[in-house]
Amino acid sequence: MARIEGVNPERAEKRIRAVLEAQAKKWGGPLLNHLVYARRPTIFQGARGMWGGLDASGLVEPALTALVNRRVAYLNGCEF
């Protein structure tokens, strides 16, 4: 559980809501960090831009990205 409460996806801006709905479809619910980012749309867009840029660059393999995400979650005491 996040220390900062995330947004209600139904009340999020249309563009943000679309991302959260896609996450729910893919993973069964929106990612908690994105719910927190969505409290400030500019921060949400920046975080999404970073991940989109990493994906588009082709410099980091998707499997490595998944491993890094899991490791960071572990280090933060977060279930992934």
C-alpha beads as a LAMMPS data file, in Angstrom:
LAMMPS data file: protein, C-alpha beads

80 atoms
79 bonds

1 atom types
1 bond types

-500.0 500.0 xlo xhi
-500.0 500.0 ylo yhi
-500.0 500.0 zlo zhi

Masses

1 110.0

Atoms # bond

1 1 1 0.000 0.000 0.000
2 1 1 1.339 3.400 -0.973
3 1 1 1.929 6.018 1.698
4 1 1 0.398 8.574 -0.657
5 1 1 -3.079 7.829 -1.892
6 1 1 -3.375 7.615 -5.659
7 1 1 -6.088 9.065 -7.820
8 1 1 -9.403 7.422 -8.518
9 1 1 -8.942 6.245 -12.133
10 1 1 -12.536 7.170 -12.951
11 1 1 -11.809 10.809 -12.023
12 1 1 -8.469 11.077 -13.833
13 1 1 -7.964 13.143 -16.965
14 1 1 -8.984 11.369 -20.155
15 1 1 -5.401 10.697 -21.360
16 1 1 -4.341 9.405 -17.959
17 1 1 -7.474 7.315 -17.597
18 1 1 -6.697 5.629 -20.939
19 1 1 -3.250 4.588 -19.685
20 1 1 -4.653 3.323 -16.383
21 1 1 -7.363 1.352 -18.209
22 1 1 -4.747 -0.230 -20.487
23 1 1 -2.740 -1.247 -17.422
24 1 1 -5.861 -2.732 -15.828
25 1 1 -6.523 -4.732 -18.973
26 1 1 -2.933 -6.005 -19.138
27 1 1 -2.167 -6.568 -15.431
28 1 1 -5.575 -6.693 -13.742
29 1 1 -5.357 -3.187 -12.277
30 1 1 -3.561 0.097 -12.720
31 1 1 -0.001 0.208 -11.416
32 1 1 0.121 1.852 -7.996
33 1 1 3.026 4.131 -8.868
34 1 1 1.066 5.475 -11.841
35 1 1 -1.909 6.209 -9.598
36 1 1 0.391 8.338 -7.453
37 1 1 2.027 10.017 -10.473
38 1 1 -1.453 10.842 -11.773
39 1 1 -2.014 13.177 -8.822
40 1 1 0.078 15.626 -10.861
41 1 1 -0.509 15.181 -14.604
42 1 1 2.807 16.805 -15.538
43 1 1 4.697 14.302 -13.374
44 1 1 2.630 11.471 -14.859
45 1 1 3.477 12.597 -18.390
46 1 1 7.159 12.910 -17.512
47 1 1 7.330 9.411 -16.041
48 1 1 5.463 7.953 -19.012
49 1 1 7.785 9.835 -21.349
50 1 1 10.823 8.350 -19.637
51 1 1 9.537 4.782 -19.959
52 1 1 8.391 5.401 -23.526
53 1 1 11.811 6.803 -24.410
54 1 1 13.586 3.813 -22.913
55 1 1 11.334 1.440 -24.842
56 1 1 11.745 3.370 -28.100
57 1 1 15.532 3.624 -27.788
58 1 1 15.993 -0.116 -28.092
59 1 1 18.994 0.178 -25.777
60 1 1 17.427 -1.837 -22.966
61 1 1 15.938 -5.233 -23.712
62 1 1 12.360 -5.698 -22.416
63 1 1 13.457 -8.702 -20.333
64 1 1 16.149 -6.614 -18.644
65 1 1 13.655 -3.822 -17.982
66 1 1 11.368 -6.342 -16.253
67 1 1 14.251 -7.633 -14.129
68 1 1 15.270 -4.111 -13.140
69 1 1 11.673 -3.268 -12.187
70 1 1 11.456 -6.335 -9.990
71 1 1 14.800 -5.616 -8.341
72 1 1 13.861 -2.013 -7.593
73 1 1 10.517 -3.167 -6.192
74 1 1 12.342 -5.658 -3.961
75 1 1 14.813 -3.029 -2.748
76 1 1 11.896 -0.747 -1.901
77 1 1 10.104 -3.513 0.007
78 1 1 7.340 -3.562 -2.566
79 1 1 5.626 -6.670 -3.868
80 1 1 5.774 -6.874 -7.621

Bonds

1 1 1 2
2 1 2 3
3 1 3 4
4 1 4 5
5 1 5 6
6 1 6 7
7 1 7 8
8 1 8 9
9 1 9 10
10 1 10 11
11 1 11 12
12 1 12 13
13 1 13 14
14 1 14 15
15 1 15 16
16 1 16 17
17 1 17 18
18 1 18 19
19 1 19 20
20 1 20 21
21 1 21 22
22 1 22 23
23 1 23 24
24 1 24 25
25 1 25 26
26 1 26 27
27 1 27 28
28 1 28 29
29 1 29 30
30 1 30 31
31 1 31 32
32 1 32 33
33 1 33 34
34 1 34 35
35 1 35 36
36 1 36 37
37 1 37 38
38 1 38 39
39 1 39 40
40 1 40 41
41 1 41 42
42 1 42 43
43 1 43 44
44 1 44 45
45 1 45 46
46 1 46 47
47 1 47 48
48 1 48 49
49 1 49 50
50 1 50 51
51 1 51 52
52 1 52 53
53 1 53 54
54 1 54 55
55 1 55 56
56 1 56 57
57 1 57 58
58 1 58 59
59 1 59 60
60 1 60 61
61 1 61 62
62 1 62 63
63 1 63 64
64 1 64 65
65 1 65 66
66 1 66 67
67 1 67 68
68 1 68 69
69 1 69 70
70 1 70 71
71 1 71 72
72 1 72 73
73 1 73 74
74 1 74 75
75 1 75 76
76 1 76 77
77 1 77 78
78 1 78 79
79 1 79 80
